[in-house]
Amino acid sequence: DEPTSNLDMLHQLEVMETVSSLVKEKKISAVMAIHDLNLASRFSDKLVMLKDGKVYAAGEPKALLNEVNIGQVYGIEAMVMNAMGRPYVVPLRSLTEAAVCD
């Protein structure tokens, strides 16, 4: 549960790279709860997005991490870009703020 919480970027990468290496080396699976969508995208083969305690969507990061899903689940407007073959999320503003400004 949140293995990278309260870590700086260097230590976040070290934790995720260690888990990734163990998964490949031991041919096992790892399941983790993580709120950092960019780390999840980079290091996960499959994601599950939860909303109100229920599964909202499940699948590969490329299929799940898009502006619509992020808006519905997190209540934010975001831009999703692709880098290194993976989606990366740039949060822009809350949908509440967007409604007030428009």
ZAMIKOL-387970 format. One record per atom (N, C-alpha, C, CB): residue in three letters; x negated, y negated, z; residue number from 1. Coordinates in nm, 4 decimals, padded with zeros to 6 digits. Each point is the difference from the previous one (the first is absolute). Glycine has a CB too. Example, Ala and Ser with C-alpha at 12.3 -4.5 7.8 and 13.67 -1.06 7.14 Angstrom:
code,xx,yy,zz,pos
ALA,-01.3190,00.5690,00.7800,1
ALA,00.0890,-00.1190,00.0000,1
ALA,-00.0900,-00.1200,00.0000,1
ALA,00.1892,00.1173,00.1246,1
SER,-00.1542,-00.2223,-00.1966,2
SER,-00.0820,-00.1190,00.0060,2
SER,00.0770,-00.1090,00.0730,2
SER,-00.1184,00.0628,-00.2145,2
REM end
This chain:
code,xx,yy,zz,pos
ASP,-00.0848,00.1181,00.0000,1
ASP,00.0848,-00.1181,00.0000,1
ASP,-00.0895,-00.1245,00.0000,1
ASP,00.1860,00.1248,00.1231,1
GLU,-00.1796,-00.2004,-00.2288,2
GLU,-00.0748,-00.1252,-00.0160,2
GLU,-00.1487,00.0143,00.0337,2
GLU,00.2099,-00.1218,00.0536,2
PRO,-00.2811,00.2094,-00.1247,3
PRO,-00.1410,00.0223,00.0344,3
PRO,-00.0911,-00.1204,-00.0242,3
PRO,00.0394,00.2361,-00.0539,3
THR,00.0078,-00.3337,-00.0246,4
THR,-00.0848,-00.1159,-00.0289,4
THR,00.0458,-00.1261,00.0721,4
THR,-00.0486,00.1005,-00.2208,4
SER,00.1473,-00.0869,00.3058,5
SER,00.0527,-00.1151,00.0733,5
SER,-00.1095,-00.0633,00.0854,5
SER,00.2289,00.1051,00.0029,5
ASN,-00.2365,-00.2364,-00.0061,6
ASN,-00.0957,-00.0784,00.0784,6
ASN,-00.1464,00.0206,-00.0398,6
ASN,00.1624,00.0127,00.1842,6
LEU,-00.1856,00.0395,-00.3041,7
LEU,-00.1376,00.0154,-00.0470,7
LEU,-00.0302,-00.1051,-00.1060,7
LEU,00.0066,00.2476,00.0497,7
ASP,-00.1329,-00.2894,-00.0567,8
ASP,-00.0394,-00.0899,-00.1086,8
ASP,-00.0067,00.0800,-00.1299,8
ASP,-00.1308,-00.1487,00.1602,8
MET,00.1127,00.0792,-00.2724,9
MET,00.0049,00.0663,-00.1305,9
MET,-00.1039,00.1108,-00.0155,9
MET,00.0845,-00.2125,-00.0934,9
LEU,-00.2053,00.1888,00.1419,10
LEU,-00.1045,00.1017,-00.0095,10
LEU,00.0438,00.1287,00.0692,10
LEU,-00.1749,-00.1803,-00.0076,10
HIS,00.2251,00.1682,00.1294,11
HIS,00.0379,00.1188,00.0763,11
HIS,00.1280,00.0633,-00.0542,11
HIS,-00.1099,-00.0990,00.2013,11
GLN,00.1989,00.0186,-00.2593,12
GLN,00.1177,00.0568,-00.0668,12
GLN,-00.0440,00.0917,-00.1140,12
GLN,00.1366,-00.2044,00.0603,12
LEU,-00.2285,00.1542,-00.1435,13
LEU,-00.0496,00.0807,-00.1116,13
LEU,-00.0722,00.1252,00.0488,13
LEU,-00.0212,-00.2081,-00.1364,13
GLU,-00.0581,00.1950,00.2405,14
GLU,-00.0716,00.1161,00.0531,14
GLU,00.0966,00.1081,00.0475,14
GLU,-00.1884,-00.1504,00.0675,14
VAL,00.2933,00.1105,00.0026,15
VAL,00.0992,00.0976,00.0475,15
VAL,00.0679,00.0683,-00.1182,15
VAL,00.0377,-00.1370,00.2081,15
MET,00.0086,00.0569,-00.3039,16
MET,00.0729,00.0566,-00.1136,16
MET,-00.0915,00.0869,-00.0866,16
MET,00.1535,-00.1991,00.0017,16
GLU,-00.2777,00.1586,-00.0214,17
GLU,-00.0941,00.0810,-00.0776,17
GLU,-00.0325,00.1307,00.0714,17
GLU,-00.0963,-00.2092,-00.0979,17
THR,00.0869,00.2049,00.2306,18
THR,-00.0251,00.1220,00.0780,18
THR,00.1164,00.0974,-00.0136,18
THR,-00.1397,-00.1317,00.1622,18
VAL,00.2604,00.0826,-00.1475,19
VAL,00.1180,00.0855,-00.0147,19
VAL,00.0058,00.0571,-00.1416,19
VAL,00.1238,-00.1364,00.1734,19
SER,-00.1454,00.0518,-00.2725,20
SER,00.0022,00.0438,-00.1395,20
SER,-00.1044,00.1089,-00.0258,20
SER,00.0800,-00.2282,-00.0675,20
SER,-00.1995,00.2095,00.1198,21
SER,-00.1062,00.0997,-00.0172,21
SER,00.0354,00.1325,00.0659,21
SER,-00.1665,-00.1849,-00.0088,21
LEU,00.2221,00.1787,00.1295,22
LEU,00.0400,00.1228,00.0702,22
LEU,00.1088,00.0748,-00.0764,22
LEU,-00.0597,-00.1079,00.2179,22
VAL,00.1548,00.0342,-00.2719,23
VAL,00.1087,00.0622,-00.0765,23
VAL,-00.0565,00.0757,-00.1200,23
VAL,00.1585,-00.1826,00.0731,23
LYS,-00.2489,00.1184,-00.1457,24
LYS,-00.0587,00.0640,-00.1187,24
LYS,-00.0916,00.1157,00.0379,24
LYS,00.0136,-00.2182,-00.1205,24
GLU,-00.0969,00.1972,00.2199,25
GLU,-00.0987,00.1001,00.0411,25
GLU,00.0663,00.1257,00.0569,25
GLU,-00.1612,-00.1854,00.0466,25
LYS,00.2613,00.1657,00.0387,26
LYS,00.0648,00.1129,00.0683,26
LYS,00.1215,00.0531,-00.0762,26
LYS,-00.0792,-00.0948,00.2160,26
LYS,00.1165,00.0239,-00.3251,27
LYS,00.1183,00.0371,-00.0790,27
LYS,00.1246,00.0062,00.0890,27
LYS,-00.1470,00.1303,-00.1594,27
ILE,00.1668,-00.2392,00.2337,28
ILE,00.1142,-00.0114,00.0910,28
ILE,00.0801,-00.1246,-00.0376,28
ILE,-00.1272,00.1180,00.1871,28
SER,00.2382,-00.1354,-00.1207,29
SER,00.0815,-00.1204,-00.0167,29
SER,-00.0113,-00.0854,00.1249,29
SER,00.1597,00.1214,-00.1535,29
ALA,-00.1411,-00.2495,00.1353,30
ALA,00.0049,-00.0924,00.1130,30
ALA,00.1270,-00.0822,-00.0146,30
ALA,-00.2549,-00.0098,00.0208,30
VAL,00.3231,-00.0097,00.0891,31
VAL,00.1205,-00.0820,00.0030,31
VAL,-00.0260,-00.1119,00.0988,31
VAL,00.1538,00.1956,-00.0596,31
MET,-00.1267,-00.3203,00.0162,32
MET,-00.0211,-00.1117,00.0916,32
MET,00.1074,-00.1052,-00.0197,32
MET,-00.2463,00.0437,-00.0005,32
ALA,00.2779,-00.1114,00.1078,33
ALA,00.0877,-00.1173,-00.0052,33
ALA,-00.0924,-00.1207,-00.0101,33
ALA,00.1889,00.1113,00.1375,33
ILE,-00.1661,-00.1933,-00.2402,34
ILE,-00.0854,-00.1159,-00.0210,34
ILE,00.0832,-00.1102,-00.0645,34
ILE,-00.2068,00.1462,-00.0238,34
HIS,00.1909,-00.2683,00.0733,35
HIS,00.0761,-00.1121,-00.0532,35
HIS,-00.0754,-00.0775,-00.1072,35
HIS,00.1133,-00.0152,00.2185,35
ASP,-00.2427,00.0391,-00.2324,36
ASP,-00.0797,-00.0693,-00.1002,36
ASP,00.0233,00.0669,-00.1353,36
ASP,-00.1748,-00.0661,00.1731,36
LEU,00.2567,00.0027,-00.2569,37
LEU,00.0370,00.0594,-00.1280,37
LEU,-00.1193,00.0172,-00.0930,37
LEU,00.2243,-00.1018,00.0255,37
ASN,-00.3208,00.0131,-00.0165,38
ASN,-00.1160,00.0101,-00.0880,38
ASN,-00.0906,00.1169,00.0388,38
ASN,00.0116,-00.2470,-00.0361,38
LEU,-00.0317,00.2697,00.1641,39
LEU,-00.0757,00.1181,00.0419,39
LEU,00.0764,00.1271,-00.0349,39
LEU,-00.1058,-00.1320,00.1861,39
ALA,00.2357,00.1306,-00.1642,40
ALA,00.0822,00.1164,-00.0342,40
ALA,-00.0098,00.0293,-00.1496,40
ALA,00.1572,-00.0526,00.1903,40
SER,-00.1484,-00.0506,-00.2717,41
SER,-00.0079,00.0174,-00.1449,41
SER,-00.1350,00.0578,-00.0420,41
SER,00.1589,-00.1913,-00.0286,41
ARG,-00.2643,00.1389,00.0861,42
ARG,-00.1347,00.0410,-00.0406,42
ARG,-00.0346,00.1423,00.0409,42
ARG,-00.0666,-00.2363,00.0173,42
PHE,00.1142,00.2791,00.1005,43
PHE,-00.0458,00.1272,00.0546,43
PHE,00.1053,00.1104,00.0014,43
PHE,-00.1542,-00.1318,00.1365,43
SER,00.2751,00.1050,-00.1847,44
SER,00.1066,00.1008,00.0077,44
SER,00.0419,00.0496,-00.1370,44
SER,00.0787,-00.1061,00.2091,44
ASP,-00.0467,00.2334,-00.2150,45
ASP,00.0556,00.0576,-00.1220,45
ASP,00.1512,-00.0184,-00.0033,45
ASP,-00.1871,00.1675,-00.0075,45
LYS,00.2488,-00.1615,00.1241,46
LYS,00.1454,-00.0145,00.0122,46
LYS,00.0321,-00.0953,00.1141,46
LYS,00.0360,00.2331,-00.0908,46
LEU,00.0733,-00.3079,00.0754,47
LEU,00.0464,-00.0926,00.1031,47
LEU,00.1459,00.0274,00.0312,47
LEU,-00.1651,-00.1741,-00.0756,47
VAL,00.2046,00.1383,00.1958,48
VAL,00.1411,-00.0009,00.0393,48
VAL,00.0269,-00.1377,00.0566,48
VAL,00.0075,00.2521,00.0484,48
MET,00.0901,-00.3205,-00.1053,49
MET,00.0402,-00.1318,00.0510,49
MET,00.1249,00.0197,00.0841,49
MET,-00.0991,-00.1226,-00.2012,49
LEU,00.0952,00.0701,00.3235,50
LEU,00.1138,00.0105,00.0906,50
LEU,00.0694,-00.1343,00.0121,50
LEU,-00.1141,00.1843,00.1263,50
LYS,00.2455,-00.1801,-00.1142,51
LYS,00.0799,-00.1201,00.0269,51
LYS,00.1086,00.0390,00.0991,51
LYS,-00.0464,-00.0992,-00.2314,51
ASP,00.0520,00.0264,00.3410,52
ASP,00.0986,00.0276,00.1046,52
ASP,-00.0059,00.1455,00.0484,52
ASP,00.1461,-00.1771,-00.0997,52
GLY,-00.2689,00.2298,00.1094,53
GLY,-00.0196,00.1344,00.0529,53
GLY,00.0321,00.1122,-00.0970,53
GLY,00.0498,-00.0952,00.2175,53
LYS,-00.0213,00.0625,-00.3430,54
LYS,00.0339,00.1019,-00.0995,54
LYS,-00.0927,-00.0124,-00.1202,54
LYS,00.2406,-00.0006,00.0760,54
VAL,-00.2565,00.1112,-00.1473,55
VAL,-00.0837,-00.0025,-00.1203,55
VAL,00.0687,-00.0848,-00.1057,55
VAL,-00.0954,00.2290,00.0520,55
TYR,00.0271,-00.3323,-00.0947,56
TYR,00.0489,-00.0879,-00.1070,56
TYR,-00.0482,00.0516,-00.1349,56
TYR,00.0007,-00.1979,00.1570,56
ALA,-00.1275,00.2396,-00.1643,57
ALA,-00.0570,00.0518,-00.1240,57
ALA,-00.1238,00.0828,00.0332,57
ALA,00.0884,-00.1986,-00.1315,57
ALA,-00.1184,00.2938,00.0448,58
ALA,-00.1194,00.0828,00.0173,58
ALA,-00.0588,00.0298,-00.1372,58
ALA,00.0919,00.1025,00.2135,58
GLY,-00.2249,-00.0973,-00.2198,59
GLY,-00.0654,00.0316,-00.1258,59
GLY,-00.1400,-00.0573,-00.0058,59
GLY,00.2215,00.0058,-00.1103,59
GLU,-00.2748,-00.0147,-00.0099,60
GLU,-00.1342,-00.0525,-00.0202,60
GLU,-00.0019,-00.1514,00.0183,60
GLU,-00.0500,00.1889,-00.1574,60
PRO,-00.0629,-00.2438,00.2026,61
PRO,-00.0085,-00.1450,00.0196,61
PRO,00.0418,-00.0811,-00.1232,61
PRO,-00.1826,00.0439,00.1617,61
LYS,00.1429,00.0011,-00.2812,62
LYS,00.0348,-00.0729,-00.1232,62
LYS,00.1502,-00.0119,-00.0182,62
LYS,-00.2108,00.0810,-00.1032,62
ALA,00.2847,00.0199,00.1458,63
ALA,00.1451,-00.0003,-00.0169,63
ALA,00.0713,-00.0799,00.1096,63
ALA,-00.0195,00.2225,-00.1110,63
LEU,-00.0373,-00.2241,00.2303,64
LEU,00.0686,-00.0608,00.1137,64
LEU,-00.0329,-00.1458,00.0244,64
LEU,00.0017,00.2218,00.0971,64
LEU,-00.1267,-00.2576,-00.1158,65
LEU,-00.0419,-00.1356,00.0360,65
LEU,00.0299,-00.0970,-00.1141,65
LEU,-00.1805,00.0941,00.1489,65
ASN,00.3005,-00.1472,-00.1440,66
ASN,00.0426,-00.0997,-00.0982,66
ASN,00.0758,-00.1102,00.0731,66
ASN,00.0129,00.1747,-00.1850,66
GLU,00.0103,-00.2849,00.1159,67
GLU,00.0615,-00.1175,00.0619,67
GLU,00.1379,00.0295,00.0595,67
GLU,-00.1262,-00.1407,-00.1615,67
VAL,00.2055,00.2225,00.0929,68
VAL,00.1359,00.0307,00.0472,68
VAL,-00.0045,00.0787,00.1301,68
VAL,00.0825,00.0004,-00.2367,68
ASN,-00.1572,00.1093,00.2395,69
ASN,-00.0081,00.0813,00.1219,69
ASN,-00.0569,-00.0790,00.1170,69
ASN,-00.0285,00.2028,-00.1417,69
ILE,-00.0749,-00.2797,00.1169,70
ILE,-00.0619,-00.0784,00.1074,70
ILE,00.0980,-00.1039,00.0521,70
ILE,-00.2273,00.0354,-00.1014,70
GLY,00.3021,-00.0981,00.0129,71
GLY,00.1013,-00.0961,00.0429,71
GLY,00.1083,00.0647,00.0840,71
GLY,-00.0461,-00.1316,-00.2040,71
GLN,00.0929,00.2480,00.1607,72
GLN,00.1066,00.0696,00.0723,72
GLN,-00.0456,00.0512,00.1371,72
GLN,00.0966,00.0652,-00.2205,72
VAL,-00.2155,-00.0100,00.2263,73
VAL,-00.0475,00.0623,00.1244,73
VAL,-00.0577,-00.1020,00.0977,73
VAL,-00.0474,00.2072,-00.1290,73
TYR,-00.0318,-00.3025,00.0781,74
TYR,-00.0717,-00.0928,00.0880,74
TYR,00.0588,-00.1400,00.0051,74
TYR,-00.2005,00.1308,-00.0480,74
GLY,00.2952,-00.1601,-00.0404,75
GLY,00.0622,-00.1330,00.0016,75
GLY,-00.0924,-00.1106,-00.0446,75
GLY,00.1421,00.0795,00.1812,75
ILE,-00.2364,-00.0452,-00.2710,76
ILE,-00.0928,-00.1015,-00.0494,76
ILE,-00.0028,-00.0007,-00.1527,76
ILE,-00.1386,00.0253,00.2085,76
GLU,00.1017,-00.1398,-00.2610,77
GLU,-00.0322,-00.0097,-00.1411,77
GLU,-00.1487,00.0305,-00.0115,77
GLU,00.1852,-00.1728,-00.0483,77
ALA,-00.2210,00.2591,-00.0454,78
ALA,-00.1395,00.0394,-00.0156,78
ALA,-00.0344,00.0130,-00.1473,78
ALA,00.0064,00.1190,00.2207,78
MET,-00.1321,-00.1336,-00.2476,79
MET,-00.0520,00.0258,-00.1337,79
MET,-00.0784,00.1307,00.0094,79
MET,-00.0119,-00.2506,-00.0625,79
VAL,00.0355,00.3400,-00.0323,80
VAL,-00.0722,00.1267,-00.0022,80
VAL,-00.0923,-00.0012,-00.1214,80
VAL,00.1908,00.1238,00.1171,80
MET,-00.3194,-00.1065,-00.0904,81
MET,-00.1011,00.0016,-00.1054,81
MET,-00.0640,00.1389,-00.0024,81
MET,-00.0442,-00.2511,00.0251,81
ASN,-00.0191,00.2826,-00.1340,82
ASN,-00.0684,00.1285,-00.0100,82
ASN,-00.1501,-00.0221,-00.0045,82
ASN,00.1970,00.1001,-00.1200,82
ALA,-00.2681,-00.0189,00.1978,83
ALA,-00.1455,-00.0026,00.0021,83
ALA,-00.0475,00.1410,00.0320,83
ALA,-00.0073,-00.2452,00.0721,83
MET,-00.0955,00.2883,-00.1379,84
MET,-00.0556,00.1335,00.0207,84
MET,00.1064,00.1084,-00.0151,84
MET,-00.1707,-00.0991,00.1529,84
GLY,00.2677,00.0755,-00.2411,85
GLY,00.1034,00.0992,-00.0249,85
GLY,00.1052,00.0116,00.1084,85
GLY,-00.1678,00.1191,-00.1272,85
ARG,00.1711,-00.2145,00.2185,86
ARG,00.0956,00.0026,00.1112,86
ARG,00.0703,-00.1343,00.0124,86
ARG,-00.1412,00.1697,00.1200,86
PRO,00.2658,-00.1695,-00.0715,87
PRO,00.0670,-00.1278,00.0250,87
PRO,-00.0520,-00.0656,00.1269,87
PRO,00.2031,00.0857,-00.1169,87
TYR,-00.2136,-00.2180,00.1126,88
TYR,-00.0388,-00.0786,00.1176,88
TYR,00.1034,-00.1090,00.0199,88
TYR,-00.2470,00.0479,-00.0359,88
VAL,00.2849,-00.0671,00.1610,89
VAL,00.1096,-00.0901,00.0352,89
VAL,-00.0541,-00.1309,00.0548,89
VAL,00.1476,00.1967,00.0476,89
VAL,-00.0973,-00.3063,-00.1044,90
VAL,-00.0319,-00.1333,00.0507,90
VAL,00.1302,-00.0595,00.0522,90
VAL,-00.1958,-00.0321,-00.1638,90
PRO,00.2114,00.0222,00.2966,91
PRO,00.1226,-00.0588,00.0544,91
PRO,00.0041,-00.1499,-00.0298,91
PRO,00.0057,00.1751,00.1824,91
LEU,00.1098,-00.2251,-00.2267,92
LEU,00.0120,-00.1405,-00.0360,92
LEU,00.0789,-00.0800,00.1025,92
LEU,-00.0140,00.0671,-00.2374,92
ARG,00.1319,-00.0193,00.2739,93
ARG,00.0833,-00.0693,00.0995,93
ARG,00.1155,00.0897,00.0383,93
ARG,-00.0632,-00.2260,-00.0926,93
SER,00.1250,00.1922,00.2041,94
SER,00.1165,00.0775,00.0435,94
SER,00.1163,-00.0299,-00.0939,94
SER,-00.0782,-00.0032,00.2422,94
LEU,00.1652,00.0975,-00.2591,95
LEU,00.1168,-00.0222,-00.0851,95
LEU,00.0924,-00.1033,00.0631,95
LEU,-00.0166,00.2354,-00.0872,95
THR,00.0146,-00.2467,00.2190,96
THR,00.0775,-00.1039,00.0685,96
THR,-00.0515,-00.1380,-00.0391,96
THR,00.0447,00.1565,00.1927,96
GLU,-00.1766,-00.1722,-00.1925,97
GLU,-00.0622,-00.1267,-00.0397,97
GLU,00.0273,-00.0275,-00.1481,97
GLU,-00.1804,00.0304,00.1753,97
ALA,00.1750,00.0733,-00.2576,98
ALA,00.0246,-00.0174,-00.1438,98
ALA,00.1420,-00.0506,-00.0247,98
ALA,-00.1648,00.1835,-00.0506,98
ALA,00.2623,-00.1303,00.1270,99
ALA,00.1386,-00.0437,-00.0171,99
ALA,00.0193,-00.1449,00.0414,99
ALA,00.0740,00.2337,00.0387,99
VAL,-00.1424,-00.2770,00.0646,100
VAL,00.0104,-00.1380,00.0481,100
VAL,-00.0635,-00.0973,-00.0998,100
VAL,-00.0038,00.0832,00.2379,100
CYS,-00.1091,-00.0415,-00.2978,101
CYS,-00.0745,-00.0873,-00.0919,101
CYS,00.0639,-00.0096,-00.1368,101
CYS,-00.2052,00.0589,00.1219,101
ASP,00.2818,00.0404,-00.1619,102
ASP,00.0562,00.0003,-00.1360,102
ASP,00.1272,-00.0781,-00.0127,102
ASP,-00.1022,00.2171,-00.0319,102
REM end
